[in-house]
Amino acid sequence: DADWQAFERDVLAPALPSGYTVIDGRGQWRGGDGVLRGEASRIVIAVHADDAATQQRLRAVIADYRQRFAQESVLHDRSAVCATF
């Protein structure tokens, strides 16, 4: 939890200054070695502009997360939405 809190403070929050939501999850995935593994996960939901600067920041967040938490893969799903606040 302390490692996640540091990542959120130092990487995620600056990359998504308008805000985001984090949901704790649990799932399974098959690694490159073919072994099926279960693990805890975090789902980050962010509504943001679809521009080059934001996409660059998100790529940096993913790269940092993969390195920091020794992840083989990170899912990044984009969907167009119409949102009002």
Backbone bond lengths (Angstrom), bond angles and torsions (degrees), N, CA, C in turn:
res aa  C-N    CA-C-N  psi(-1)  N-CA   C-N-CA  omega(-1)  CA-C   N-CA-C  phi
1 D - - - 1.453 - - 1.530 112.05 -
2 A 1.323 116.58 -38.24 1.469 119.19 179.31 1.530 110.69 -65.19
3 D 1.335 117.03 -38.07 1.466 120.46 178.34 1.531 110.42 -65.27
4 W 1.337 116.81 -42.04 1.466 120.15 177.99 1.526 110.17 -64.05
5 Q 1.312 117.74 -44.73 1.465 121.00 -179.70 1.520 111.22 -59.85
6 A 1.321 117.34 -39.53 1.464 120.72 177.35 1.527 110.48 -66.29
7 F 1.331 117.44 -42.18 1.458 121.16 178.01 1.525 110.31 -62.45
8 E 1.317 115.79 -45.46 1.462 119.34 -179.50 1.533 111.27 -61.71
9 R 1.308 116.91 -45.00 1.457 122.04 -179.53 1.528 112.53 -66.86
10 D 1.332 116.52 -45.81 1.463 121.18 -170.96 1.528 114.46 -88.13
11 V 1.327 117.61 -25.69 1.466 120.91 -172.93 1.530 111.87 -119.98
12 L 1.319 116.00 -56.99 1.461 120.18 -172.59 1.530 112.62 -67.12
13 A 1.310 118.29 -51.35 1.470 121.13 -177.84 1.529 112.55 -59.50
14 P 1.335 119.83 -45.08 1.465 118.38 177.72 1.533 113.38 -65.34
15 A 1.333 117.11 -31.08 1.466 120.49 -178.78 1.523 112.20 -75.67
16 L 1.328 116.99 -26.23 1.464 122.22 -178.46 1.525 109.58 -124.99
17 P 1.329 117.00 68.53 1.466 120.61 -172.69 1.524 114.36 -65.66
18 S 1.330 118.68 -18.20 1.464 120.32 178.28 1.523 111.80 -83.06
19 G 1.323 117.38 -10.72 1.452 121.41 176.22 1.513 113.68 117.23
20 Y 1.322 115.54 171.03 1.460 124.08 -177.37 1.513 107.94 -167.33
21 T 1.330 115.88 169.60 1.464 122.71 176.14 1.518 107.77 -125.85
22 V 1.329 116.80 139.72 1.461 122.02 177.37 1.524 108.25 -116.43
23 I 1.335 115.72 129.29 1.457 122.37 177.65 1.520 107.97 -119.75
24 D 1.327 117.05 130.39 1.466 120.55 175.22 1.521 108.78 -75.94
25 G 1.328 115.99 139.62 1.455 120.92 -179.16 1.509 111.53 -140.97
26 R 1.291 114.77 176.73 1.464 122.31 175.94 1.515 106.62 -147.13
27 G 1.318 117.03 137.66 1.459 119.50 -178.44 1.508 111.99 -159.81
28 Q 1.317 114.04 -173.19 1.463 121.98 177.97 1.515 109.24 -129.86
29 W 1.301 116.16 152.64 1.462 122.07 174.11 1.520 108.20 -153.37
30 R 1.312 114.92 155.48 1.465 121.41 179.11 1.525 107.42 -102.94
31 G 1.312 116.10 119.50 1.454 121.47 -178.71 1.518 112.29 -75.75
32 G 1.298 115.12 174.59 1.457 121.73 178.83 1.517 112.98 -60.50
33 D 1.333 116.25 -21.27 1.464 120.38 178.42 1.528 112.62 -85.99
34 G 1.352 116.74 0.56 1.451 121.08 178.13 1.519 115.28 86.58
35 V 1.329 117.73 -2.69 1.461 121.49 -178.00 1.530 109.75 -87.00
36 L 1.340 116.43 132.71 1.457 122.61 177.00 1.521 108.81 -83.94
37 R 1.317 116.36 126.81 1.460 121.32 -177.22 1.525 110.18 -127.85
38 G 1.314 115.72 144.63 1.451 121.74 171.72 1.514 108.82 -105.69
39 E 1.317 116.08 144.31 1.458 118.50 178.34 1.512 110.15 -160.59
40 A 1.307 114.51 157.74 1.459 120.96 173.80 1.524 107.91 -70.41
41 S 1.314 115.46 151.74 1.457 119.08 179.25 1.517 109.75 -145.78
42 R 1.307 115.03 169.16 1.454 121.28 173.52 1.519 107.59 -127.22
43 I 1.311 115.06 135.74 1.456 121.96 178.98 1.519 107.05 -108.09
44 V 1.322 115.79 122.26 1.463 121.01 179.73 1.524 107.50 -105.98
45 I 1.324 115.56 124.23 1.461 121.81 177.79 1.519 107.46 -112.64
46 A 1.327 116.12 127.05 1.463 120.80 179.81 1.519 109.42 -139.17
47 V 1.305 116.22 130.12 1.458 121.57 172.17 1.524 105.21 -97.20
48 H 1.338 116.01 121.93 1.461 119.59 -173.87 1.519 110.09 -150.30
49 A 1.302 114.95 166.65 1.463 120.85 176.44 1.523 109.85 -65.38
50 D 1.314 115.98 147.58 1.466 121.05 176.89 1.523 108.25 -96.58
51 D 1.328 114.31 77.28 1.457 119.32 -179.17 1.524 109.96 -131.78
52 A 1.318 115.09 166.83 1.466 120.75 -175.34 1.525 112.45 -61.93
53 A 1.325 117.56 -39.02 1.471 120.35 -178.21 1.526 110.98 -64.20
54 T 1.330 116.58 -43.36 1.466 119.75 179.44 1.520 110.58 -65.93
55 Q 1.323 117.76 -43.51 1.457 120.56 179.20 1.530 111.11 -61.05
56 Q 1.318 116.72 -38.31 1.476 120.95 177.23 1.529 110.23 -62.89
57 R 1.339 117.18 -44.45 1.466 120.55 178.89 1.532 110.61 -63.11
58 L 1.326 117.47 -41.00 1.462 120.22 179.65 1.527 111.38 -65.69
59 R 1.322 117.89 -39.46 1.472 120.06 175.96 1.524 110.78 -61.33
60 A 1.322 117.05 -38.51 1.464 120.85 178.42 1.531 111.00 -67.63
61 V 1.328 117.28 -39.70 1.468 121.18 177.28 1.522 109.63 -60.46
62 I 1.329 116.87 -47.40 1.465 121.52 -179.03 1.525 110.70 -62.23
63 A 1.313 117.30 -44.98 1.472 120.63 179.71 1.524 110.82 -61.66
64 D 1.317 116.84 -43.13 1.464 120.74 179.49 1.520 110.25 -64.12
65 Y 1.340 116.93 -44.87 1.462 121.02 -179.88 1.532 110.93 -60.28
66 R 1.336 116.49 -46.09 1.467 120.18 -179.63 1.519 111.19 -58.60
67 Q 1.320 116.44 -44.37 1.462 120.67 -178.42 1.531 110.72 -70.25
68 R 1.309 116.92 -49.00 1.466 122.27 -174.45 1.526 112.18 -63.46
69 F 1.336 117.13 -38.91 1.457 121.55 -175.43 1.535 112.78 -108.26
70 A 1.341 116.66 14.55 1.470 123.07 175.76 1.528 111.63 50.46
71 Q 1.330 115.98 53.57 1.456 121.93 -178.90 1.515 110.75 -100.86
72 E 1.310 115.69 134.66 1.459 121.24 176.86 1.525 110.49 -73.63
73 S 1.322 115.87 -30.86 1.451 120.38 -173.36 1.524 110.58 -149.26
74 V 1.321 116.94 148.23 1.459 123.65 173.88 1.526 106.92 -135.87
75 L 1.320 116.86 126.99 1.465 121.11 178.92 1.522 109.92 -80.93
76 H 1.321 116.11 131.30 1.468 122.48 174.35 1.522 106.20 -126.88
77 D 1.313 116.48 112.92 1.457 122.25 -178.26 1.521 108.43 -114.74
78 R 1.331 116.61 129.39 1.466 121.40 178.54 1.516 109.00 -114.89
79 S 1.306 115.59 136.87 1.459 121.53 176.38 1.521 108.63 -140.30
80 A 1.313 115.91 140.52 1.462 120.17 175.53 1.518 108.62 -79.66
81 V 1.329 116.49 133.61 1.461 121.43 179.40 1.523 109.42 -136.86
82 C 1.297 115.03 159.78 1.464 121.30 171.09 1.524 105.11 -114.83
83 A 1.307 117.23 113.15 1.465 121.31 -175.12 1.520 110.17 -126.83
84 T 1.315 115.55 144.89 1.456 121.78 173.11 1.522 107.86 -129.30
85 F 1.307 115.61 150.54 1.455 121.02 179.78 1.512 109.41 -127.17
